[in-house]
Amino acid sequence: MIHLMTPPTSTDRRVSLSGRWWQAALASSLIPGLGQLLVGRRKAALIAVAPLAVILLTLLVLVTQVGMVGLAAQFTTPGRIAFLGVSLLVLIPWRILVVLDLTRGTQRTRRSIAVIAIALTMAIAPEVGGAGLAFKVQGAADDIFSGFETPTPSGYPSGSTVPTPEIGDRFTMLLIGADVMGKRASFNTDSMIIASWDRVGGWVSTTSIPRDIVNVPLGDGSIYPPKINSLWSYARRHPKDFPDGPAVALSTALGTLFHVHIDATALVIIPTFAQLIDEIGGIDVAIKRTIFDPGYAWHDLEGVILPAGNWHLDATCALAYARVRKAVGTNDFTRGWRQQQILISIRDQLAMGGNLLGKGLSLIDALGSGVRTNLDPAFIPFFAEAASTFDSSRVIRGEMQAGDGMLRYARAGESNYGSVIFFKPKGIELLATRLFPPAGTRPYSWPVAKGDPALGATPAPSGSSSPGTSPVPSKTPNPTPSSAPRPYPALGDCNAHGSKSKHTPPPDIVDADNDGITDDEDNCPDTANHDQADADADGIGNVCDTGP
């Protein structure tokens, strides 16, 4: 056998004969070199622990330079996950040699062989397990970042490497929840959220896209007449018309509608969304008004009741909170706002331990079967570092409603596609300017909050960037989204158990002014205004608009 250390001395032989060798071997199986130190072989201990010391010192230097999140993110990049697995396997011969060094001169008996086998197993188990996990995560990451079967962008030969795009002053993603669950074969994109990060000002603007909008522009001068939630499936069925694939078709359409370039798309199917929330231990959500829907059904739920208040929701209740749209006071518009709220809650839950990526790594395998994105994985370290310092108070949300100057329901006989929603081009253009202004300019929410500029007003810049320099993400304190103590108390059960009489919602969210328009859709809920007239398109009806 090739010896790792120097030849055994008389002291080594006495140790082996005394029966202490097995204690030293087990010690070095846990920490390389510890066994050599216990038997007095200091020089051998230093040699044995040297590789581990080099690895730890290198990690310490890297953590000092890029931070813990940045370092973890560097290894999360798909190609480096496999490299990490190979590196762990390379360490196995060293671990074996360190243990066997302490067994020289021992008599080979069944008992000694069993002890050696145990020590070797303990020594290599972390490397084998870690390498196996790394390769498993690599496979899941490959699936997640595989995109959407989109061909190589035009201008690059087949098989060539497409240059990694650079991140500009603003980075925008389209987040999609696909309606694929149970025996349903449809692939409707019923949840669509545009999230845009202004790297100069540090703001993130989000808005939900109602699934029933029709006549959305496709970016080439044509429009898509049916409901927008069907465009993905339509593009998949008509590859000749949409050669870049469904993700590009949908992101281009919505980007054209909102006058913003969408850089990447991410899609998650509903069951995976629930699994994600389960994996992170639930989320904290502030529910403004009690939600009761006796007809909602998913898994074991026979109707759902979500009381008003601050609650820690499990996956089943969180999913219901995101999906309910038929309860009194809810609709497609209000659930869009709730879905944006849940995204922030998921981010806060991941960050609660102080390391966004530390928990995120354990989720990759669970997400591999239900998440796809065309985001370049090279961006992971960048976004992970930014997310760790992100301030939730800088999230600006837009919640469109029918009758708010942006959208209106179709009149009888106006559409061949059922109950649909028409958008007002001028209103959407003003909303886009409000939510996605030039980088460094503060965005504002919709509807107009008290004290904020009216729709169409020109806001002042909130950040600065010297000409010719790259923008730097704003460093902000850790988010404190609510003064209520965290975590919120757990909502033990949101199952309504088929009840149709309990938990009646407060009457004030139905139609307080009796004008035939429910409060959740009324642009002036305290004063009757059947026509919903809104001359300045600020989301507040003329009869109660006291602003300029």
GULO-621855 format. One record per residue (C-alpha): residue in three letters; x, y, z. Coordinates in pm, whole numbers, always signed. Example, Ala and Ser with C-alpha at 12.3 -4.5 7.8 and 13.67 -1.06 7.14 Angstrom:
[ALA [+1230 -450 +780]];
[SER [+1367 -106 +714]];
This chain:
[MET [+0 +0 +0]];
[ILE [+124 +350 -79]];
[HIS [+161 +533 +252]];
[LEU [+12 +879 +290]];
[MET [+248 +966 +577]];
[THR [+593 +874 +695]];
[PRO [+669 +509 +786]];
[PRO [+523 +405 +1123]];
[THR [+744 +465 +1425]];
[SER [+775 +249 +1733]];
[THR [+525 +479 +1900]];
[ASP [+275 +411 +1619]];
[ARG [+317 +38 +1665]];
[ARG [+259 +63 +2040]];
[VAL [-58 +267 +1974]];
[SER [-184 +11 +1724]];
[LEU [-109 -280 +1955]];
[SER [-276 -104 +2245]];
[GLY [-608 -101 +2057]];
[ARG [-641 +279 +2030]];
[TRP [-599 +277 +1652]];
[TRP [-971 +236 +1594]];
[GLN [-1050 +548 +1798]];
[ALA [-800 +746 +1592]];
[ALA [-938 +604 +1265]];
[LEU [-1293 +698 +1356]];
[ALA [-1177 +1047 +1461]];
[SER [-1008 +1106 +1124]];
[SER [-1317 +978 +945]];
[LEU [-1500 +1275 +1093]];
[ILE [-1225 +1540 +1067]];
[PRO [-920 +1461 +852]];
[GLY [-604 +1458 +1063]];
[LEU [-781 +1450 +1400]];
[GLY [-688 +1086 +1456]];
[GLN [-321 +1152 +1373]];
[LEU [-325 +1437 +1623]];
[LEU [-477 +1216 +1895]];
[VAL [-193 +962 +1865]];
[GLY [+73 +1231 +1876]];
[ARG [+165 +1249 +1504]];
[ARG [+143 +1625 +1464]];
[LYS [+329 +1645 +1135]];
[ALA [+108 +1374 +986]];
[ALA [-199 +1555 +1119]];
[LEU [-94 +1876 +944]];
[ILE [-43 +1692 +616]];
[ALA [-379 +1517 +647]];
[VAL [-575 +1833 +724]];
[ALA [-396 +2050 +466]];
[PRO [-648 +1998 +179]];
[LEU [-939 +2079 +408]];
[ALA [-760 +2387 +537]];
[VAL [-694 +2507 +183]];
[ILE [-1061 +2459 +89]];
[LEU [-1186 +2644 +398]];
[LEU [-938 +2928 +351]];
[THR [-1041 +2965 -13]];
[LEU [-1408 +2976 +84]];
[LEU [-1334 +3235 +355]];
[VAL [-1158 +3458 +104]];
[LEU [-1443 +3423 -145]];
[VAL [-1705 +3499 +121]];
[THR [-1508 +3809 +217]];
[GLN [-1499 +3922 -144]];
[VAL [-1848 +3838 -273]];
[GLY [-2048 +3756 +41]];
[MET [-2223 +3435 +142]];
[VAL [-2518 +3484 -92]];
[GLY [-2292 +3573 -382]];
[LEU [-2075 +3267 -324]];
[ALA [-2373 +3033 -298]];
[ALA [-2518 +3185 -613]];
[GLN [-2193 +3129 -801]];
[PHE [-2220 +2756 -732]];
[THR [-2591 +2754 -814]];
[THR [-2520 +2834 -1177]];
[PRO [-2609 +2504 -1349]];
[GLY [-2268 +2428 -1501]];
[ARG [-2096 +2481 -1166]];
[ILE [-2328 +2250 -976]];
[ALA [-2187 +1954 -1171]];
[PHE [-1834 +2086 -1114]];
[LEU [-1905 +2091 -741]];
[GLY [-2020 +1728 -757]];
[VAL [-1705 +1619 -943]];
[SER [-1488 +1808 -694]];
[LEU [-1648 +1620 -405]];
[LEU [-1581 +1287 -575]];
[VAL [-1215 +1382 -627]];
[LEU [-1180 +1425 -249]];
[ILE [-1277 +1063 -179]];
[PRO [-928 +906 -233]];
[TRP [-777 +1159 +7]];
[ARG [-1035 +1076 +277]];
[ILE [-973 +703 +232]];
[LEU [-595 +745 +252]];
[VAL [-615 +949 +572]];
[VAL [-816 +675 +746]];
[LEU [-608 +383 +617]];
[ASP [-292 +559 +737]];
[LEU [-405 +492 +1094]];
[THR [-467 +121 +1037]];
[ARG [-110 +27 +943]];
[GLY [+39 -241 +1165]];
[THR [-299 -361 +1295]];
[GLN [-387 -726 +1283]];
[ARG [-657 -798 +1028]];
[THR [-942 -966 +1211]];
[ARG [-1313 -963 +1147]];
[ARG [-1354 -699 +1414]];
[SER [-1076 -474 +1285]];
[ILE [-1199 -508 +926]];
[ALA [-1550 -411 +1039]];
[VAL [-1414 -106 +1222]];
[ILE [-1212 -3 +917]];
[ALA [-1518 -43 +696]];
[ILE [-1725 +175 +931]];
[ALA [-1453 +441 +944]];
[LEU [-1418 +446 +564]];
[THR [-1795 +468 +520]];
[MET [-1814 +759 +762]];
[ALA [-1525 +930 +584]];
[ILE [-1661 +916 +230]];
[ALA [-2035 +941 +305]];
[PRO [-2044 +1326 +303]];
[GLU [-1861 +1343 -30]];
[VAL [-2072 +1070 -191]];
[GLY [-2397 +1219 -58]];
[GLY [-2299 +1572 -152]];
[ALA [-2194 +1469 -503]];
[GLY [-2518 +1275 -552]];
[LEU [-2721 +1575 -440]];
[ALA [-2522 +1807 -665]];
[PHE [-2584 +1589 -971]];
[LYS [-2952 +1562 -882]];
[VAL [-2979 +1938 -845]];
[GLN [-2789 +1980 -1171]];
[GLY [-3054 +1776 -1351]];
[ALA [-3334 +1979 -1197]];
[ALA [-3158 +2306 -1280]];
[ASP [-3110 +2193 -1639]];
[ASP [-3486 +2135 -1659]];
[ILE [-3574 +2469 -1498]];
[PHE [-3347 +2668 -1729]];
[SER [-3427 +2466 -2040]];
[GLY [-3659 +2737 -2168]];
[PHE [-3967 +2660 -2374]];
[GLU [-3833 +2467 -2672]];
[THR [-3757 +2801 -2830]];
[PRO [-3525 +2784 -3132]];
[THR [-3191 +2962 -3147]];
[PRO [-3256 +3336 -3195]];
[SER [-3240 +3448 -3556]];
[GLY [-2898 +3565 -3668]];
[TYR [-2705 +3284 -3500]];
[PRO [-2627 +2956 -3679]];
[SER [-2777 +2636 -3540]];
[GLY [-2553 +2489 -3269]];
[SER [-2374 +2818 -3202]];
[THR [-2347 +2978 -2859]];
[VAL [-2577 +3275 -2816]];
[PRO [-2396 +3562 -2639]];
[THR [-2513 +3622 -2283]];
[PRO [-2724 +3939 -2279]];
[GLU [-2626 +4223 -2050]];
[ILE [-2856 +4363 -1785]];
[GLY [-2952 +4720 -1854]];
[ASP [-3100 +4992 -1635]];
[ARG [-3430 +4802 -1619]];
[PHE [-3486 +4426 -1617]];
[THR [-3838 +4294 -1671]];
[MET [-3981 +3945 -1635]];
[LEU [-4314 +3790 -1722]];
[LEU [-4429 +3553 -1447]];
[ILE [-4691 +3299 -1552]];
[GLY [-4909 +3059 -1357]];
[ALA [-5033 +2786 -1591]];
[ASP [-5376 +2635 -1539]];
[VAL [-5261 +2273 -1559]];
[MET [-5398 +2053 -1285]];
[GLY [-5603 +1740 -1242]];
[LYS [-5757 +1603 -1562]];
[ARG [-5773 +1938 -1735]];
[ALA [-5586 +1932 -2064]];
[SER [-5596 +2306 -2132]];
[PHE [-5288 +2521 -2097]];
[ASN [-5438 +2857 -2018]];
[THR [-5208 +3115 -1867]];
[ASP [-5461 +3236 -1614]];
[SER [-5205 +3419 -1398]];
[MET [-4978 +3669 -1572]];
[ILE [-4768 +3924 -1383]];
[ILE [-4519 +4169 -1528]];
[ALA [-4243 +4246 -1275]];
[SER [-3992 +4514 -1368]];
[TRP [-3682 +4609 -1169]];
[ASP [-3542 +4961 -1201]];
[ARG [-3175 +4906 -1114]];
[VAL [-3101 +5277 -1085]];
[GLY [-3378 +5373 -843]];
[GLY [-3413 +5032 -677]];
[TRP [-3789 +5012 -745]];
[VAL [-3981 +4704 -855]];
[SER [-4309 +4760 -1038]];
[THR [-4562 +4481 -1084]];
[THR [-4897 +4455 -1253]];
[SER [-5129 +4162 -1315]];
[ILE [-5279 +4104 -1658]];
[PRO [-5649 +4008 -1656]];
[ARG [-5681 +3680 -1843]];
[ASP [-5992 +3786 -2037]];
[ILE [-5837 +4084 -2219]];
[VAL [-5885 +4062 -2597]];
[ASN [-5737 +4230 -2905]];
[VAL [-5387 +4247 -2759]];
[PRO [-5122 +4368 -3008]];
[LEU [-4867 +4105 -3113]];
[GLY [-4586 +4348 -3182]];
[ASP [-4589 +4304 -3559]];
[GLY [-4884 +4532 -3631]];
[SER [-5146 +4259 -3591]];
[ILE [-5365 +4176 -3292]];
[TYR [-5475 +3859 -3114]];
[PRO [-5859 +3870 -3102]];
[PRO [-5930 +3591 -2845]];
[LYS [-5862 +3609 -2473]];
[ILE [-5495 +3663 -2397]];
[ASN [-5477 +3359 -2168]];
[SER [-5513 +3135 -2474]];
[LEU [-5224 +3286 -2674]];
[TRP [-4962 +3048 -2532]];
[SER [-5153 +2738 -2645]];
[TYR [-5236 +2896 -2978]];
[ALA [-4870 +2978 -3044]];
[ARG [-4772 +2620 -2962]];
[ARG [-5024 +2488 -3213]];
[HIS [-4913 +2731 -3483]];
[PRO [-4532 +2727 -3486]];
[LYS [-4519 +2868 -3839]];
[ASP [-4692 +3183 -3723]];
[PHE [-4488 +3201 -3400]];
[PRO [-4144 +3058 -3487]];
[ASP [-3983 +3188 -3168]];
[GLY [-4220 +2987 -2950]];
[PRO [-4507 +3062 -2710]];
[ALA [-4302 +3240 -2442]];
[VAL [-4172 +3496 -2690]];
[ALA [-4519 +3534 -2843]];
[LEU [-4683 +3612 -2509]];
[SER [-4402 +3827 -2368]];
[THR [-4382 +4027 -2692]];
[ALA [-4759 +4083 -2691]];
[LEU [-4774 +4198 -2329]];
[GLY [-4455 +4398 -2365]];
[THR [-4606 +4578 -2664]];
[LEU [-4927 +4641 -2472]];
[PHE [-4742 +4795 -2176]];
[HIS [-4462 +4962 -2373]];
[VAL [-4190 +4775 -2185]];
[HIS [-3932 +4525 -2308]];
[ILE [-3972 +4188 -2133]];
[ASP [-3630 +4028 -2092]];
[ALA [-3728 +3681 -1967]];
[THR [-4028 +3462 -1888]];
[ALA [-4086 +3215 -1606]];
[LEU [-4374 +2966 -1590]];
[VAL [-4490 +2760 -1292]];
[ILE [-4776 +2511 -1289]];
[ILE [-5027 +2527 -1005]];
[PRO [-4930 +2206 -815]];
[THR [-4566 +2315 -814]];
[PHE [-4668 +2653 -674]];
[ALA [-4832 +2475 -382]];
[GLN [-4529 +2249 -334]];
[LEU [-4301 +2553 -324]];
[ILE [-4499 +2708 -40]];
[ASP [-4499 +2376 +147]];
[GLU [-4122 +2346 +109]];
[ILE [-4057 +2689 +261]];
[GLY [-4295 +2625 +550]];
[GLY [-4587 +2846 +448]];
[ILE [-4611 +3224 +406]];
[ASP [-4729 +3525 +605]];
[VAL [-5020 +3712 +444]];
[ALA [-5223 +4011 +559]];
[ILE [-5583 +3946 +449]];
[LYS [-5778 +4271 +428]];
[ARG [-6130 +4130 +409]];
[THR [-6281 +3793 +486]];
[ILE [-6301 +3572 +178]];
[PHE [-6568 +3304 +169]];
[ASP [-6632 +3086 -134]];
[PRO [-6847 +2776 -67]];
[GLY [-6790 +2652 -423]];
[TYR [-6411 +2649 -420]];
[ALA [-6270 +2295 -435]];
[TRP [-5912 +2173 -443]];
[HIS [-5777 +1856 -279]];
[ASP [-5974 +1819 +47]];
[LEU [-6130 +2166 +50]];
[GLU [-6509 +2185 +38]];
[GLY [-6532 +2558 +3]];
[VAL [-6284 +2802 +156]];
[ILE [-6298 +3059 +437]];
[LEU [-6007 +3302 +480]];
[PRO [-6077 +3538 +773]];
[ALA [-5949 +3894 +770]];
[GLY [-5626 +3944 +963]];
[ASN [-5259 +3855 +964]];
[TRP [-5218 +3481 +904]];
[HIS [-4948 +3226 +830]];
[LEU [-5095 +3016 +548]];
[ASP [-5002 +2666 +443]];
[ALA [-4986 +2571 +75]];
[THR [-5353 +2476 +44]];
[CYS [-5482 +2798 +197]];
[ALA [-5225 +3015 +16]];
[LEU [-5325 +2862 -315]];
[ALA [-5691 +2930 -238]];
[TYR [-5604 +3289 -150]];
[ALA [-5431 +3324 -487]];
[ARG [-5706 +3159 -695]];
[VAL [-6045 +3250 -545]];
[ARG [-6239 +3481 -776]];
[LYS [-6607 +3393 -720]];
[ALA [-6643 +3496 -358]];
[VAL [-6834 +3817 -290]];
[GLY [-6597 +4109 -333]];
[THR [-6349 +3911 -547]];
[ASN [-6293 +3872 -918]];
[ASP [-6010 +3825 -1167]];
[PHE [-5885 +4175 -1088]];
[THR [-5869 +4138 -711]];
[ARG [-5703 +3798 -727]];
[GLY [-5436 +3950 -950]];
[TRP [-5349 +4186 -665]];
[ARG [-5344 +3893 -420]];
[GLN [-5110 +3698 -646]];
[GLN [-4867 +3989 -648]];
[GLN [-4894 +3999 -269]];
[ILE [-4809 +3628 -245]];
[LEU [-4495 +3670 -457]];
[ILE [-4364 +3924 -206]];
[SER [-4462 +3695 +83]];
[ILE [-4268 +3405 -72]];
[ARG [-3963 +3626 -113]];
[ASP [-3991 +3743 +251]];
[GLN [-4022 +3385 +376]];
[LEU [-3713 +3278 +183]];
[ALA [-3516 +3576 +313]];
[MET [-3629 +3537 +674]];
[GLY [-3337 +3308 +754]];
[GLY [-3092 +3573 +631]];
[ASN [-2982 +3381 +321]];
[LEU [-3223 +3376 +32]];
[LEU [-3027 +3116 -158]];
[GLY [-2957 +2889 +138]];
[LYS [-3319 +2774 +139]];
[GLY [-3358 +2821 -234]];
[LEU [-3105 +2548 -309]];
[SER [-3317 +2286 -134]];
[LEU [-3613 +2377 -354]];
[ILE [-3455 +2326 -695]];
[ASP [-3525 +1954 -712]];
[ALA [-3890 +2007 -614]];
[LEU [-3928 +2278 -877]];
[GLY [-3754 +2090 -1159]];
[SER [-4074 +1924 -1278]];
[GLY [-4298 +2230 -1265]];
[VAL [-4096 +2543 -1341]];
[ARG [-3947 +2656 -1672]];
[THR [-3771 +2978 -1760]];
[ASN [-3569 +3122 -2042]];
[LEU [-3375 +3339 -1797]];
[ASP [-3002 +3306 -1858]];
[PRO [-2865 +3113 -1555]];
[ALA [-2556 +3333 -1564]];
[PHE [-2777 +3601 -1407]];
[ILE [-2845 +3394 -1091]];
[PRO [-2558 +3535 -881]];
[PHE [-2656 +3888 -977]];
[PHE [-3021 +3851 -884]];
[ALA [-2949 +3654 -566]];
[GLU [-2725 +3930 -433]];
[ALA [-2980 +4196 -525]];
[ALA [-3267 +4000 -365]];
[SER [-3079 +3967 -36]];
[THR [-3075 +4346 +9]];
[PHE [-3410 +4421 -149]];
[ASP [-3659 +4640 +36]];
[SER [-4019 +4522 +3]];
[SER [-4140 +4878 +64]];
[ARG [-4006 +4964 -284]];
[VAL [-4254 +4737 -460]];
[ILE [-4511 +4937 -655]];
[ARG [-4822 +4751 -768]];
[GLY [-5076 +4824 -1035]];
[GLU [-5423 +4676 -998]];
[MET [-5643 +4735 -1300]];
[GLN [-6020 +4720 -1270]];
[ALA [-6305 +4740 -1515]];
[GLY [-6426 +5099 -1529]];
[ASP [-6099 +5253 -1407]];
[GLY [-6007 +5417 -1735]];
[MET [-5798 +5116 -1838]];
[LEU [-6047 +4836 -1890]];
[ARG [-6414 +4781 -1959]];
[TYR [-6634 +4474 -1990]];
[ALA [-6770 +4385 -2332]];
[ARG [-7124 +4492 -2404]];
[ALA [-7386 +4243 -2518]];
[GLY [-7305 +4110 -2865]];
[GLU [-6975 +4298 -2884]];
[SER [-6750 +3990 -2882]];
[ASN [-6756 +3635 -3013]];
[TYR [-6531 +3510 -2731]];
[GLY [-6771 +3509 -2439]];
[SER [-6725 +3733 -2137]];
[VAL [-6425 +3941 -2232]];
[ILE [-6253 +4265 -2135]];
[PHE [-6150 +4545 -2368]];
[PHE [-5857 +4770 -2284]];
[LYS [-5832 +5141 -2354]];
[PRO [-5505 +5205 -2541]];
[LYS [-5458 +5558 -2407]];
[GLY [-5527 +5450 -2050]];
[ILE [-5285 +5156 -2073]];
[GLU [-5020 +5385 -2220]];
[LEU [-5055 +5627 -1928]];
[LEU [-5049 +5337 -1681]];
[ALA [-4732 +5198 -1840]];
[THR [-4562 +5536 -1804]];
[ARG [-4674 +5545 -1441]];
[LEU [-4553 +5194 -1355]];
[PHE [-4247 +5165 -1581]];
[PRO [-4098 +5515 -1615]];
[PRO [-3737 +5578 -1723]];
[ALA [-3484 +5415 -1489]];
[GLY [-3414 +5632 -1188]];
[THR [-3766 +5779 -1189]];
[ARG [-4000 +5682 -911]];
[PRO [-4301 +5478 -1025]];
[TYR [-4643 +5512 -864]];
[SER [-4914 +5261 -787]];
[TRP [-5252 +5225 -950]];
[PRO [-5518 +5314 -849]];
[VAL [-5384 +5653 -741]];
[ALA [-5293 +5654 -373]];
[LYS [-5357 +5957 -155]];
[GLY [-5084 +6214 -207]];
[ASP [-4951 +6057 -527]];
[PRO [-4948 +6237 -863]];
[ALA [-5251 +6197 -1085]];
[LEU [-5238 +5968 -1385]];
[GLY [-5036 +6134 -1660]];
[ALA [-4839 +6363 -1427]];
[THR [-4461 +6364 -1474]];
[PRO [-4291 +6229 -1159]];
[ALA [-3946 +6349 -1053]];
[PRO [-3636 +6126 -1071]];
[SER [-3571 +5925 -754]];
[GLY [-3222 +5801 -835]];
[SER [-2920 +5916 -1025]];
[SER [-2671 +5769 -1262]];
[SER [-2367 +5945 -1406]];
[PRO [-2351 +5953 -1785]];
[GLY [-2147 +5669 -1927]];
[THR [-2152 +5464 -1608]];
[SER [-2330 +5137 -1541]];
[PRO [-2621 +5160 -1297]];
[VAL [-2571 +5005 -956]];
[PRO [-2857 +4833 -772]];
[SER [-2974 +5033 -473]];
[LYS [-2870 +4884 -139]];
[THR [-3164 +4901 +96]];
[PRO [-3230 +4768 +445]];
[ASN [-3394 +4433 +504]];
[PRO [-3768 +4457 +444]];
[THR [-4014 +4517 +725]];
[PRO [-4345 +4473 +541]];
[SER [-4559 +4484 +851]];
[SER [-4525 +4596 +1212]];
[ALA [-4711 +4284 +1325]];
[PRO [-4482 +4029 +1495]];
[ARG [-4357 +3749 +1271]];
[PRO [-4437 +3480 +1204]];
[TYR [-4808 +3544 +1195]];
[PRO [-5029 +3294 +1382]];
[ALA [-5107 +2988 +1174]];
[LEU [-5449 +2967 +1014]];
[GLY [-5522 +2613 +1120]];
[ASP [-5800 +2541 +873]];
[CYS [-5943 +2732 +577]];
[ASN [-6186 +2454 +481]];
[ALA [-6545 +2578 +479]];
[HIS [-6663 +2213 +490]];
[GLY [-6948 +2276 +247]];
[SER [-7107 +2545 +461]];
[LYS [-7329 +2787 +268]];
[SER [-7452 +2993 +560]];
[LYS [-7150 +3059 +780]];
[HIS [-6899 +3338 +744]];
[THR [-7117 +3575 +542]];
[PRO [-6893 +3853 +410]];
[PRO [-6951 +4205 +539]];
[PRO [-7227 +4381 +345]];
[ASP [-7009 +4688 +284]];
[ILE [-6817 +4511 +9]];
[VAL [-7125 +4436 -202]];
[ASP [-7281 +4757 -335]];
[ALA [-7293 +5026 -70]];
[ASP [-7431 +5302 -296]];
[ASN [-7686 +5078 -475]];
[ASP [-7581 +5188 -823]];
[GLY [-7568 +4834 -960]];
[ILE [-7188 +4815 -951]];
[THR [-7024 +4618 -670]];
[ASP [-6779 +4804 -451]];
[ASP [-6482 +4601 -572]];
[GLU [-6542 +4734 -926]];
[ASP [-6695 +5075 -847]];
[ASN [-6466 +5376 -906]];
[CYS [-6676 +5568 -655]];
[PRO [-6827 +5316 -408]];
[ASP [-6983 +5575 -173]];
[THR [-7181 +5773 -432]];
[ALA [-7406 +5630 -703]];
[ASN [-7257 +5672 -1051]];
[HIS [-7406 +5425 -1297]];
[ASP [-7197 +5557 -1587]];
[GLN [-6862 +5525 -1401]];
[ALA [-6754 +5845 -1576]];
[ASP [-6392 +5936 -1507]];
[ALA [-6283 +6237 -1715]];
[ASP [-5920 +6244 -1603]];
[ALA [-5880 +5862 -1606]];
[ASP [-5729 +5859 -1258]];
[GLY [-5939 +5566 -1135]];
[ILE [-6172 +5789 -931]];
[GLY [-6520 +5861 -1067]];
[ASN [-6612 +6220 -1147]];
[VAL [-6879 +6239 -874]];
[CYS [-6626 +6182 -595]];
[ASP [-6303 +6306 -754]];
[THR [-6177 +6598 -548]];
[GLY [-5829 +6600 -699]];
[PRO [-5700 +6821 -981]];
